[in-house]
Amino acid sequence: MVVDAALIDLLVCPACRGAIEYKDRRHVIICTQCGRHYPVRDDIPVMLVEEATRPPARGSKQ
């Protein structure tokens, strides 16, 4: 199962109100503006800022 495309069209990033993209294979929704990654659990988007992760900044060392 996948997240319904009509639902994705309605959602925005709760942190910055940016547009989002659904990455089915990774089970994640990514904000195209701030880069936050929101998990998708059991085909339900978890659009909570507290649940979001941010990828490391490019060029930063971990």
mmJSON file of the N, C-alpha and C atoms, coordinates in Angstrom:
{"data_MODEL":{"atom_site":{
"group_PDB":["ATOM","ATOM","ATOM","ATOM","ATOM","ATOM","ATOM","ATOM","ATOM","ATOM","ATOM","ATOM","ATOM","ATOM","ATOM","ATOM","ATOM","ATOM","ATOM","ATOM","ATOM","ATOM","ATOM","ATOM","ATOM","ATOM","ATOM","ATOM","ATOM","ATOM","ATOM","ATOM","ATOM","ATOM","ATOM","ATOM","ATOM","ATOM","ATOM","ATOM","ATOM","ATOM","ATOM","ATOM","ATOM","ATOM","ATOM","ATOM","ATOM","ATOM","ATOM","ATOM","ATOM","ATOM","ATOM","ATOM","ATOM","ATOM","ATOM","ATOM","ATOM","ATOM","ATOM","ATOM","ATOM","ATOM","ATOM","ATOM","ATOM","ATOM","ATOM","ATOM","ATOM","ATOM","ATOM","ATOM","ATOM","ATOM","ATOM","ATOM","ATOM","ATOM","ATOM","ATOM","ATOM","ATOM","ATOM","ATOM","ATOM","ATOM","ATOM","ATOM","ATOM","ATOM","ATOM","ATOM","ATOM","ATOM","ATOM","ATOM","ATOM","ATOM","ATOM","ATOM","ATOM","ATOM","ATOM","ATOM","ATOM","ATOM","ATOM","ATOM","ATOM","ATOM","ATOM","ATOM","ATOM","ATOM","ATOM","ATOM","ATOM","ATOM","ATOM","ATOM","ATOM","ATOM","ATOM","ATOM","ATOM","ATOM","ATOM","ATOM","ATOM","ATOM","ATOM","ATOM","ATOM","ATOM","ATOM","ATOM","ATOM","ATOM","ATOM","ATOM","ATOM","ATOM","ATOM","ATOM","ATOM","ATOM","ATOM","ATOM","ATOM","ATOM","ATOM","ATOM","ATOM","ATOM","ATOM","ATOM","ATOM","ATOM","ATOM","ATOM","ATOM","ATOM","ATOM","ATOM","ATOM","ATOM","ATOM","ATOM","ATOM","ATOM","ATOM","ATOM","ATOM","ATOM","ATOM","ATOM","ATOM","ATOM","ATOM","ATOM","ATOM","ATOM"],
"id":[1,2,3,4,5,6,7,8,9,10,11,12,13,14,15,16,17,18,19,20,21,22,23,24,25,26,27,28,29,30,31,32,33,34,35,36,37,38,39,40,41,42,43,44,45,46,47,48,49,50,51,52,53,54,55,56,57,58,59,60,61,62,63,64,65,66,67,68,69,70,71,72,73,74,75,76,77,78,79,80,81,82,83,84,85,86,87,88,89,90,91,92,93,94,95,96,97,98,99,100,101,102,103,104,105,106,107,108,109,110,111,112,113,114,115,116,117,118,119,120,121,122,123,124,125,126,127,128,129,130,131,132,133,134,135,136,137,138,139,140,141,142,143,144,145,146,147,148,149,150,151,152,153,154,155,156,157,158,159,160,161,162,163,164,165,166,167,168,169,170,171,172,173,174,175,176,177,178,179,180,181,182,183,184,185,186],
"type_symbol":["N","C","C","N","C","C","N","C","C","N","C","C","N","C","C","N","C","C","N","C","C","N","C","C","N","C","C","N","C","C","N","C","C","N","C","C","N","C","C","N","C","C","N","C","C","N","C","C","N","C","C","N","C","C","N","C","C","N","C","C","N","C","C","N","C","C","N","C","C","N","C","C","N","C","C","N","C","C","N","C","C","N","C","C","N","C","C","N","C","C","N","C","C","N","C","C","N","C","C","N","C","C","N","C","C","N","C","C","N","C","C","N","C","C","N","C","C","N","C","C","N","C","C","N","C","C","N","C","C","N","C","C","N","C","C","N","C","C","N","C","C","N","C","C","N","C","C","N","C","C","N","C","C","N","C","C","N","C","C","N","C","C","N","C","C","N","C","C","N","C","C","N","C","C","N","C","C","N","C","C","N","C","C","N","C","C"],
"label_atom_id":["N","CA","C","N","CA","C","N","CA","C","N","CA","C","N","CA","C","N","CA","C","N","CA","C","N","CA","C","N","CA","C","N","CA","C","N","CA","C","N","CA","C","N","CA","C","N","CA","C","N","CA","C","N","CA","C","N","CA","C","N","CA","C","N","CA","C","N","CA","C","N","CA","C","N","CA","C","N","CA","C","N","CA","C","N","CA","C","N","CA","C","N","CA","C","N","CA","C","N","CA","C","N","CA","C","N","CA","C","N","CA","C","N","CA","C","N","CA","C","N","CA","C","N","CA","C","N","CA","C","N","CA","C","N","CA","C","N","CA","C","N","CA","C","N","CA","C","N","CA","C","N","CA","C","N","CA","C","N","CA","C","N","CA","C","N","CA","C","N","CA","C","N","CA","C","N","CA","C","N","CA","C","N","CA","C","N","CA","C","N","CA","C","N","CA","C","N","CA","C","N","CA","C","N","CA","C","N","CA","C","N","CA","C","N","CA","C"],
"label_alt_id":[null,null,null,null,null,null,null,null,null,null,null,null,null,null,null,null,null,null,null,null,null,null,null,null,null,null,null,null,null,null,null,null,null,null,null,null,null,null,null,null,null,null,null,null,null,null,null,null,null,null,null,null,null,null,null,null,null,null,null,null,null,null,null,null,null,null,null,null,null,null,null,null,null,null,null,null,null,null,null,null,null,null,null,null,null,null,null,null,null,null,null,null,null,null,null,null,null,null,null,null,null,null,null,null,null,null,null,null,null,null,null,null,null,null,null,null,null,null,null,null,null,null,null,null,null,null,null,null,null,null,null,null,null,null,null,null,null,null,null,null,null,null,null,null,null,null,null,null,null,null,null,null,null,null,null,null,null,null,null,null,null,null,null,null,null,null,null,null,null,null,null,null,null,null,null,null,null,null,null,null,null,null,null,null,null,null],
"label_comp_id":["MET","MET","MET","VAL","VAL","VAL","VAL","VAL","VAL","ASP","ASP","ASP","ALA","ALA","ALA","ALA","ALA","ALA","LEU","LEU","LEU","ILE","ILE","ILE","ASP","ASP","ASP","LEU","LEU","LEU","LEU","LEU","LEU","VAL","VAL","VAL","CYS","CYS","CYS","PRO","PRO","PRO","ALA","ALA","ALA","CYS","CYS","CYS","ARG","ARG","ARG","GLY","GLY","GLY","ALA","ALA","ALA","ILE","ILE","ILE","GLU","GLU","GLU","TYR","TYR","TYR","LYS","LYS","LYS","ASP","ASP","ASP","ARG","ARG","ARG","ARG","ARG","ARG","HIS","HIS","HIS","VAL","VAL","VAL","ILE","ILE","ILE","ILE","ILE","ILE","CYS","CYS","CYS","THR","THR","THR","GLN","GLN","GLN","CYS","CYS","CYS","GLY","GLY","GLY","ARG","ARG","ARG","HIS","HIS","HIS","TYR","TYR","TYR","PRO","PRO","PRO","VAL","VAL","VAL","ARG","ARG","ARG","ASP","ASP","ASP","ASP","ASP","ASP","ILE","ILE","ILE","PRO","PRO","PRO","VAL","VAL","VAL","MET","MET","MET","LEU","LEU","LEU","VAL","VAL","VAL","GLU","GLU","GLU","GLU","GLU","GLU","ALA","ALA","ALA","THR","THR","THR","ARG","ARG","ARG","PRO","PRO","PRO","PRO","PRO","PRO","ALA","ALA","ALA","ARG","ARG","ARG","GLY","GLY","GLY","SER","SER","SER","LYS","LYS","LYS","GLN","GLN","GLN"],
"label_asym_id":["A","A","A","A","A","A","A","A","A","A","A","A","A","A","A","A","A","A","A","A","A","A","A","A","A","A","A","A","A","A","A","A","A","A","A","A","A","A","A","A","A","A","A","A","A","A","A","A","A","A","A","A","A","A","A","A","A","A","A","A","A","A","A","A","A","A","A","A","A","A","A","A","A","A","A","A","A","A","A","A","A","A","A","A","A","A","A","A","A","A","A","A","A","A","A","A","A","A","A","A","A","A","A","A","A","A","A","A","A","A","A","A","A","A","A","A","A","A","A","A","A","A","A","A","A","A","A","A","A","A","A","A","A","A","A","A","A","A","A","A","A","A","A","A","A","A","A","A","A","A","A","A","A","A","A","A","A","A","A","A","A","A","A","A","A","A","A","A","A","A","A","A","A","A","A","A","A","A","A","A","A","A","A","A","A","A"],
"label_entity_id":["1","1","1","1","1","1","1","1","1","1","1","1","1","1","1","1","1","1","1","1","1","1","1","1","1","1","1","1","1","1","1","1","1","1","1","1","1","1","1","1","1","1","1","1","1","1","1","1","1","1","1","1","1","1","1","1","1","1","1","1","1","1","1","1","1","1","1","1","1","1","1","1","1","1","1","1","1","1","1","1","1","1","1","1","1","1","1","1","1","1","1","1","1","1","1","1","1","1","1","1","1","1","1","1","1","1","1","1","1","1","1","1","1","1","1","1","1","1","1","1","1","1","1","1","1","1","1","1","1","1","1","1","1","1","1","1","1","1","1","1","1","1","1","1","1","1","1","1","1","1","1","1","1","1","1","1","1","1","1","1","1","1","1","1","1","1","1","1","1","1","1","1","1","1","1","1","1","1","1","1","1","1","1","1","1","1"],
"label_seq_id":[1,1,1,2,2,2,3,3,3,4,4,4,5,5,5,6,6,6,7,7,7,8,8,8,9,9,9,10,10,10,11,11,11,12,12,12,13,13,13,14,14,14,15,15,15,16,16,16,17,17,17,18,18,18,19,19,19,20,20,20,21,21,21,22,22,22,23,23,23,24,24,24,25,25,25,26,26,26,27,27,27,28,28,28,29,29,29,30,30,30,31,31,31,32,32,32,33,33,33,34,34,34,35,35,35,36,36,36,37,37,37,38,38,38,39,39,39,40,40,40,41,41,41,42,42,42,43,43,43,44,44,44,45,45,45,46,46,46,47,47,47,48,48,48,49,49,49,50,50,50,51,51,51,52,52,52,53,53,53,54,54,54,55,55,55,56,56,56,57,57,57,58,58,58,59,59,59,60,60,60,61,61,61,62,62,62],
"pdbx_PDB_ins_code":[null,null,null,null,null,null,null,null,null,null,null,null,null,null,null,null,null,null,null,null,null,null,null,null,null,null,null,null,null,null,null,null,null,null,null,null,null,null,null,null,null,null,null,null,null,null,null,null,null,null,null,null,null,null,null,null,null,null,null,null,null,null,null,null,null,null,null,null,null,null,null,null,null,null,null,null,null,null,null,null,null,null,null,null,null,null,null,null,null,null,null,null,null,null,null,null,null,null,null,null,null,null,null,null,null,null,null,null,null,null,null,null,null,null,null,null,null,null,null,null,null,null,null,null,null,null,null,null,null,null,null,null,null,null,null,null,null,null,null,null,null,null,null,null,null,null,null,null,null,null,null,null,null,null,null,null,null,null,null,null,null,null,null,null,null,null,null,null,null,null,null,null,null,null,null,null,null,null,null,null,null,null,null,null,null,null],
"Cartn_x":[0.842,0.0,0.89,0.334,1.043,0.106,0.692,-0.097,-0.809,-2.07,-2.895,-2.333,-2.176,-1.632,-2.499,-3.812,-4.708,-4.427,-4.071,-3.72,-2.415,-1.436,-0.146,-0.333,-1.233,-1.49,-2.049,-2.711,-3.307,-2.342,-1.322,-0.419,0.683,1.121,2.304,3.145,4.371,5.258,4.701,4.506,3.977,4.981,6.258,7.273,7.401,7.391,7.651,6.573,5.587,4.489,4.952,6.123,6.655,5.974,6.157,5.628,6.36,5.685,6.281,6.302,7.179,7.271,7.237,6.52,6.444,7.422,8.295,9.256,8.797,8.073,7.429,8.419,9.49,10.44,11.101,11.238,11.884,10.877,9.578,8.512,8.733,8.926,9.203,8.586,8.208,7.756,8.817,9.259,10.344,9.829,10.145,9.799,10.819,10.326,11.224,11.845,11.313,11.83,12.848,12.468,13.373,14.123,13.716,14.433,14.066,13.107,12.709,12.133,12.397,11.888,10.849,9.644,8.556,8.307,8.215,8.012,6.599,6.487,5.186,5.117,4.147,4.006,2.655,2.677,1.441,0.632,1.327,0.722,0.057,0.432,-0.109,1.036,0.972,2.011,1.976,3.131,3.247,3.828,2.937,3.34,3.464,4.307,4.575,6.019,6.228,7.584,8.471,7.907,8.682,9.158,8.477,8.836,9.76,9.912,10.71,12.199,12.946,14.404,14.92,16.113,16.741,18.014,18.218,19.477,20.619,21.821,22.96,23.189,23.641,23.937,25.055,24.969,26.012,27.348,28.344,29.683,29.973,28.978,29.227,29.809,30.614,31.223,30.42,30.296,29.571,30.513],
"Cartn_y":[-1.183,0.0,1.25,2.312,3.586,4.689,5.816,6.973,7.521,7.836,8.348,9.673,9.778,10.992,12.212,12.023,13.149,13.705,12.836,13.286,14.07,13.563,14.255,15.655,15.798,17.115,18.11,17.624,18.502,18.888,18.072,18.28,19.288,19.979,20.842,20.55,20.976,20.815,21.639,21.024,21.78,22.778,22.608,23.51,24.795,24.679,25.86,26.115,25.231,25.318,25.072,24.458,24.159,22.959,22.819,21.677,20.408,19.275,18.002,17.033,16.034,14.937,13.631,12.656,11.341,10.412,9.79,8.814,7.428,6.743,5.471,4.415,4.237,3.163,3.388,4.647,4.968,5.192,5.179,5.406,6.711,7.778,9.08,10.181,11.26,12.467,13.523,14.178,15.152,16.529,17.514,18.897,19.426,19.988,20.497,21.833,22.462,23.769,23.663,23.044,22.999,21.677,20.656,19.391,18.408,18.739,17.798,16.53,15.407,14.107,13.654,13.378,12.914,11.443,10.612,9.178,8.864,7.73,7.176,5.811,5.645,4.392,3.763,2.524,1.815,2.636,3.227,4.036,5.315,5.76,6.995,7.985,9.155,10.169,10.709,10.744,11.301,12.706,13.67,15.043,15.873,15.407,16.105,16.582,17.844,18.399,17.594,17.135,16.361,15.023,14.494,13.212,13.374,14.583,14.836,14.749,14.387,14.405,15.315,15.824,16.661,15.966,15.888,15.31,16.243,15.71,16.579,17.587,18.766,19.796,19.309,19.68,19.269,19.865,19.034,19.484,19.427,19.07,18.993,17.628,17.595,16.34,15.793,14.452,13.813,13.03],
"Cartn_z":[0.0,0.0,0.0,-0.501,-0.53,-0.052,0.262,0.663,-0.575,-0.431,-1.527,-2.045,-3.348,-3.972,-3.693,-3.591,-3.289,-1.894,-0.958,0.389,0.361,-0.351,-0.456,-1.026,-1.988,-2.586,-1.576,-0.542,0.471,1.587,1.802,2.934,2.625,3.673,3.609,4.844,4.825,5.972,7.139,8.305,9.437,10.02,9.719,10.258,9.448,8.118,7.281,6.234,6.154,5.18,3.745,3.587,2.262,1.623,0.325,-0.419,0.003,-0.147,0.25,-0.923,-0.807,-1.77,-0.994,-1.529,-0.909,-1.596,-0.813,-1.323,-0.863,-1.738,-1.412,-0.939,-1.638,-1.292,0.062,0.448,1.727,2.85,2.527,3.51,4.267,3.491,4.089,3.227,3.876,3.196,3.45,2.391,2.493,2.116,2.952,2.637,1.634,0.544,-0.495,-0.106,0.936,1.346,2.485,3.598,4.761,4.876,4.118,4.099,5.192,6.035,7.079,6.448,7.121,6.689,7.706,7.225,8.083,7.794,8.835,8.61,8.138,7.461,7.081,7.746,8.64,9.379,9.059,8.633,8.256,7.257,6.292,5.226,5.738,6.932,7.499,7.689,7.044,7.233,8.666,9.302,10.649,10.493,10.343,10.034,11.308,12.22,13.471,13.455,13.781,13.786,14.73,15.852,16.83,16.272,15.275,14.667,13.462,12.995,11.791,12.094,11.073,11.163,10.063,10.275,9.259,8.808,7.513,7.037,7.401,7.572,7.88,6.759,7.13,6.129,5.223,3.977,3.026,3.443,3.398,3.752,5.241,6.066,7.506,7.838,8.88,9.322,10.48,10.502,11.607,12.457],
"occupancy":[1.0,1.0,1.0,1.0,1.0,1.0,1.0,1.0,1.0,1.0,1.0,1.0,1.0,1.0,1.0,1.0,1.0,1.0,1.0,1.0,1.0,1.0,1.0,1.0,1.0,1.0,1.0,1.0,1.0,1.0,1.0,1.0,1.0,1.0,1.0,1.0,1.0,1.0,1.0,1.0,1.0,1.0,1.0,1.0,1.0,1.0,1.0,1.0,1.0,1.0,1.0,1.0,1.0,1.0,1.0,1.0,1.0,1.0,1.0,1.0,1.0,1.0,1.0,1.0,1.0,1.0,1.0,1.0,1.0,1.0,1.0,1.0,1.0,1.0,1.0,1.0,1.0,1.0,1.0,1.0,1.0,1.0,1.0,1.0,1.0,1.0,1.0,1.0,1.0,1.0,1.0,1.0,1.0,1.0,1.0,1.0,1.0,1.0,1.0,1.0,1.0,1.0,1.0,1.0,1.0,1.0,1.0,1.0,1.0,1.0,1.0,1.0,1.0,1.0,1.0,1.0,1.0,1.0,1.0,1.0,1.0,1.0,1.0,1.0,1.0,1.0,1.0,1.0,1.0,1.0,1.0,1.0,1.0,1.0,1.0,1.0,1.0,1.0,1.0,1.0,1.0,1.0,1.0,1.0,1.0,1.0,1.0,1.0,1.0,1.0,1.0,1.0,1.0,1.0,1.0,1.0,1.0,1.0,1.0,1.0,1.0,1.0,1.0,1.0,1.0,1.0,1.0,1.0,1.0,1.0,1.0,1.0,1.0,1.0,1.0,1.0,1.0,1.0,1.0,1.0,1.0,1.0,1.0,1.0,1.0,1.0],
"B_iso_or_equiv":[0.0,0.0,0.0,0.0,0.0,0.0,0.0,0.0,0.0,0.0,0.0,0.0,0.0,0.0,0.0,0.0,0.0,0.0,0.0,0.0,0.0,0.0,0.0,0.0,0.0,0.0,0.0,0.0,0.0,0.0,0.0,0.0,0.0,0.0,0.0,0.0,0.0,0.0,0.0,0.0,0.0,0.0,0.0,0.0,0.0,0.0,0.0,0.0,0.0,0.0,0.0,0.0,0.0,0.0,0.0,0.0,0.0,0.0,0.0,0.0,0.0,0.0,0.0,0.0,0.0,0.0,0.0,0.0,0.0,0.0,0.0,0.0,0.0,0.0,0.0,0.0,0.0,0.0,0.0,0.0,0.0,0.0,0.0,0.0,0.0,0.0,0.0,0.0,0.0,0.0,0.0,0.0,0.0,0.0,0.0,0.0,0.0,0.0,0.0,0.0,0.0,0.0,0.0,0.0,0.0,0.0,0.0,0.0,0.0,0.0,0.0,0.0,0.0,0.0,0.0,0.0,0.0,0.0,0.0,0.0,0.0,0.0,0.0,0.0,0.0,0.0,0.0,0.0,0.0,0.0,0.0,0.0,0.0,0.0,0.0,0.0,0.0,0.0,0.0,0.0,0.0,0.0,0.0,0.0,0.0,0.0,0.0,0.0,0.0,0.0,0.0,0.0,0.0,0.0,0.0,0.0,0.0,0.0,0.0,0.0,0.0,0.0,0.0,0.0,0.0,0.0,0.0,0.0,0.0,0.0,0.0,0.0,0.0,0.0,0.0,0.0,0.0,0.0,0.0,0.0,0.0,0.0,0.0,0.0,0.0,0.0],
"pdbx_formal_charge":[null,null,null,null,null,null,null,null,null,null,null,null,null,null,null,null,null,null,null,null,null,null,null,null,null,null,null,null,null,null,null,null,null,null,null,null,null,null,null,null,null,null,null,null,null,null,null,null,null,null,null,null,null,null,null,null,null,null,null,null,null,null,null,null,null,null,null,null,null,null,null,null,null,null,null,null,null,null,null,null,null,null,null,null,null,null,null,null,null,null,null,null,null,null,null,null,null,null,null,null,null,null,null,null,null,null,null,null,null,null,null,null,null,null,null,null,null,null,null,null,null,null,null,null,null,null,null,null,null,null,null,null,null,null,null,null,null,null,null,null,null,null,null,null,null,null,null,null,null,null,null,null,null,null,null,null,null,null,null,null,null,null,null,null,null,null,null,null,null,null,null,null,null,null,null,null,null,null,null,null,null,null,null,null,null,null],
"auth_seq_id":[1,1,1,2,2,2,3,3,3,4,4,4,5,5,5,6,6,6,7,7,7,8,8,8,9,9,9,10,10,10,11,11,11,12,12,12,13,13,13,14,14,14,15,15,15,16,16,16,17,17,17,18,18,18,19,19,19,20,20,20,21,21,21,22,22,22,23,23,23,24,24,24,25,25,25,26,26,26,27,27,27,28,28,28,29,29,29,30,30,30,31,31,31,32,32,32,33,33,33,34,34,34,35,35,35,36,36,36,37,37,37,38,38,38,39,39,39,40,40,40,41,41,41,42,42,42,43,43,43,44,44,44,45,45,45,46,46,46,47,47,47,48,48,48,49,49,49,50,50,50,51,51,51,52,52,52,53,53,53,54,54,54,55,55,55,56,56,56,57,57,57,58,58,58,59,59,59,60,60,60,61,61,61,62,62,62],
"auth_comp_id":["MET","MET","MET","VAL","VAL","VAL","VAL","VAL","VAL","ASP","ASP","ASP","ALA","ALA","ALA","ALA","ALA","ALA","LEU","LEU","LEU","ILE","ILE","ILE","ASP","ASP","ASP","LEU","LEU","LEU","LEU","LEU","LEU","VAL","VAL","VAL","CYS","CYS","CYS","PRO","PRO","PRO","ALA","ALA","ALA","CYS","CYS","CYS","ARG","ARG","ARG","GLY","GLY","GLY","ALA","ALA","ALA","ILE","ILE","ILE","GLU","GLU","GLU","TYR","TYR","TYR","LYS","LYS","LYS","ASP","ASP","ASP","ARG","ARG","ARG","ARG","ARG","ARG","HIS","HIS","HIS","VAL","VAL","VAL","ILE","ILE","ILE","ILE","ILE","ILE","CYS","CYS","CYS","THR","THR","THR","GLN","GLN","GLN","CYS","CYS","CYS","GLY","GLY","GLY","ARG","ARG","ARG","HIS","HIS","HIS","TYR","TYR","TYR","PRO","PRO","PRO","VAL","VAL","VAL","ARG","ARG","ARG","ASP","ASP","ASP","ASP","ASP","ASP","ILE","ILE","ILE","PRO","PRO","PRO","VAL","VAL","VAL","MET","MET","MET","LEU","LEU","LEU","VAL","VAL","VAL","GLU","GLU","GLU","GLU","GLU","GLU","ALA","ALA","ALA","THR","THR","THR","ARG","ARG","ARG","PRO","PRO","PRO","PRO","PRO","PRO","ALA","ALA","ALA","ARG","ARG","ARG","GLY","GLY","GLY","SER","SER","SER","LYS","LYS","LYS","GLN","GLN","GLN"],
"auth_asym_id":["A","A","A","A","A","A","A","A","A","A","A","A","A","A","A","A","A","A","A","A","A","A","A","A","A","A","A","A","A","A","A","A","A","A","A","A","A","A","A","A","A","A","A","A","A","A","A","A","A","A","A","A","A","A","A","A","A","A","A","A","A","A","A","A","A","A","A","A","A","A","A","A","A","A","A","A","A","A","A","A","A","A","A","A","A","A","A","A","A","A","A","A","A","A","A","A","A","A","A","A","A","A","A","A","A","A","A","A","A","A","A","A","A","A","A","A","A","A","A","A","A","A","A","A","A","A","A","A","A","A","A","A","A","A","A","A","A","A","A","A","A","A","A","A","A","A","A","A","A","A","A","A","A","A","A","A","A","A","A","A","A","A","A","A","A","A","A","A","A","A","A","A","A","A","A","A","A","A","A","A","A","A","A","A","A","A"],
"auth_atom_id":["N","CA","C","N","CA","C","N","CA","C","N","CA","C","N","CA","C","N","CA","C","N","CA","C","N","CA","C","N","CA","C","N","CA","C","N","CA","C","N","CA","C","N","CA","C","N","CA","C","N","CA","C","N","CA","C","N","CA","C","N","CA","C","N","CA","C","N","CA","C","N","CA","C","N","CA","C","N","CA","C","N","CA","C","N","CA","C","N","CA","C","N","CA","C","N","CA","C","N","CA","C","N","CA","C","N","CA","C","N","CA","C","N","CA","C","N","CA","C","N","CA","C","N","CA","C","N","CA","C","N","CA","C","N","CA","C","N","CA","C","N","CA","C","N","CA","C","N","CA","C","N","CA","C","N","CA","C","N","CA","C","N","CA","C","N","CA","C","N","CA","C","N","CA","C","N","CA","C","N","CA","C","N","CA","C","N","CA","C","N","CA","C","N","CA","C","N","CA","C","N","CA","C","N","CA","C","N","CA","C","N","CA","C","N","CA","C"],
"pdbx_PDB_model_num":[1,1,1,1,1,1,1,1,1,1,1,1,1,1,1,1,1,1,1,1,1,1,1,1,1,1,1,1,1,1,1,1,1,1,1,1,1,1,1,1,1,1,1,1,1,1,1,1,1,1,1,1,1,1,1,1,1,1,1,1,1,1,1,1,1,1,1,1,1,1,1,1,1,1,1,1,1,1,1,1,1,1,1,1,1,1,1,1,1,1,1,1,1,1,1,1,1,1,1,1,1,1,1,1,1,1,1,1,1,1,1,1,1,1,1,1,1,1,1,1,1,1,1,1,1,1,1,1,1,1,1,1,1,1,1,1,1,1,1,1,1,1,1,1,1,1,1,1,1,1,1,1,1,1,1,1,1,1,1,1,1,1,1,1,1,1,1,1,1,1,1,1,1,1,1,1,1,1,1,1,1,1,1,1,1,1]
}}}
